[in-house]
Amino acid sequence: MSHTVHEPHPHVHSEHCGHIRILHDGHVDYLHDGHLHYPHEGHYDEHVIAVSADNPDICAPIACQCGHDGCGHPLVPHGDHYDYLVDGRLHHSHGDHCDDHGPVTVV
């Protein structure tokens, strides 16, 4: 199976490393500097939240107070773009509003 390897990556992810853990496709990925890392055969694979019915890439305005300009919310790769993780949901900055791109499960 073809996959994208994130190298080099000297940090060792674990449930105690401090990075956000997201349940993704039946396993746990670690959110680290805008990347989803999955430990695999001695390295880390780069994962992306797929565009799907649960996580669509649509204009779906949602109330958002911060505007995502230096707000501190972590970036999550989603499809061909990045969203912000806000209270277990993906927010996509779109013009003068944010779109709701669905839930993710933080563990």
C-alpha positions as a printed NumPy array, in Angstrom:
array([[  0.   ,   0.   ,   0.   ],
       [  1.336,   3.418,  -0.952],
       [  1.544,   5.995,   1.801],
       [  3.271,   9.29 ,   2.511],
       [  6.021,   9.09 ,   5.122],
       [  6.808,  12.094,   7.321],
       [ 10.601,  12.222,   7.674],
       [ 12.659,  13.019,   9.563],
       [ 10.628,  12.855,  12.749],
       [ 12.732,  12.417,  15.902],
       [  9.779,  12.994,  18.29 ],
       [  8.105,   9.833,  19.566],
       [  4.332,  10.192,  19.827],
       [  2.447,   8.499,  22.64 ],
       [ -0.688,   9.047,  24.663],
       [  1.461,  11.132,  27.037],
       [  3.439,  13.245,  24.539],
       [  1.099,  16.234,  24.72 ],
       [ -0.116,  16.276,  21.118],
       [ -3.832,  16.124,  20.351],
       [ -4.965,  12.599,  19.515],
       [ -7.705,  12.2  ,  16.904],
       [ -9.604,   8.993,  16.155],
       [ -9.292,   8.542,  12.395],
       [-10.281,   5.53 ,  10.256],
       [-10.242,   3.152,  13.246],
       [ -6.898,   4.247,  14.705],
       [ -5.366,   7.216,  16.529],
       [ -3.456,   9.957,  14.691],
       [ -1.384,  12.589,  16.462],
       [ -1.978,  16.22 ,  15.463],
       [  1.417,  17.912,  15.286],
       [  2.086,  21.302,  13.644],
       [ -0.738,  20.937,  11.108],
       [  0.07 ,  17.286,  10.336],
       [ -1.749,  14.093,  11.298],
       [  0.892,  11.504,  12.162],
       [  0.208,   7.782,  12.342],
       [  2.904,   5.439,  13.689],
       [  3.61 ,   2.714,  11.12 ],
       [  6.502,   0.238,  10.825],
       [  9.099,   2.451,  12.511],
       [  8.078,   5.753,  10.896],
       [  5.119,   8.139,  10.816],
       [  2.66 ,   8.295,   7.933],
       [  1.016,  11.579,   6.936],
       [ -2.765,  11.294,   7.114],
       [ -5.552,  13.641,   6.001],
       [ -9.197,  13.75 ,   7.084],
       [-11.018,  12.748,   3.91 ],
       [-13.832,  14.833,   2.481],
       [-16.944,  12.76 ,   3.186],
       [-20.578,  12.966,   4.245],
       [-19.396,  13.372,   7.859],
       [-16.674,  15.886,   6.95 ],
       [-17.906,  17.73 ,   3.855],
       [-16.11 ,  20.515,   2.026],
       [-19.095,  22.817,   1.687],
       [-20.191,  26.314,   2.566],
       [-22.022,  25.754,   5.859],
       [-21.756,  28.946,   7.939],
       [-21.313,  28.45 ,  11.669],
       [-21.133,  30.93 ,  14.537],
       [-17.465,  31.496,  15.281],
       [-16.204,  34.176,  17.615],
       [-12.455,  34.127,  16.945],
       [-12.186,  34.553,  13.169],
       [ -9.111,  32.285,  13.195],
       [ -6.49 ,  34.974,  12.773],
       [ -3.837,  34.017,  15.316],
       [ -6.487,  32.395,  17.519],
       [ -4.393,  29.4  ,  18.558],
       [ -6.764,  26.711,  17.294],
       [ -4.735,  23.87 ,  15.754],
       [ -4.777,  23.248,  12.001],
       [ -6.043,  19.898,  10.721],
       [ -5.448,  18.658,   7.152],
       [ -8.838,  18.06 ,   5.499],
       [ -9.056,  17.102,   1.841],
       [ -6.942,  19.585,  -0.109],
       [ -7.018,  22.315,   2.569],
       [ -6.63 ,  22.933,   6.303],
       [ -9.374,  23.475,   8.854],
       [ -9.197,  24.631,  12.465],
       [-10.092,  22.244,  15.279],
       [-12.662,  23.955,  17.527],
       [-14.403,  21.955,  20.262],
       [-14.277,  18.712,  18.26 ],
       [-15.409,  20.28 ,  14.973],
       [-13.594,  21.383,  11.848],
       [-13.962,  25.107,  11.094],
       [-12.963,  26.369,   7.668],
       [-12.295,  30.083,   7.321],
       [-14.279,  31.236,   4.268],
       [-14.529,  34.917,   3.391],
       [-16.271,  36.718,   6.233],
       [-17.431,  33.576,   8.062],
       [-16.441,  30.04 ,   9.064],
       [-17.902,  26.886,   7.559],
       [-18.628,  23.776,   9.613],
       [-16.774,  20.857,   8.021],
       [-18.035,  18.34 ,  10.546],
       [-16.904,  16.527,  13.679],
       [-13.709,  14.759,  14.619],
       [-13.271,  12.608,  17.713],
       [-10.551,  13.826,  20.046],
       [ -9.409,  11.081,  22.439]])
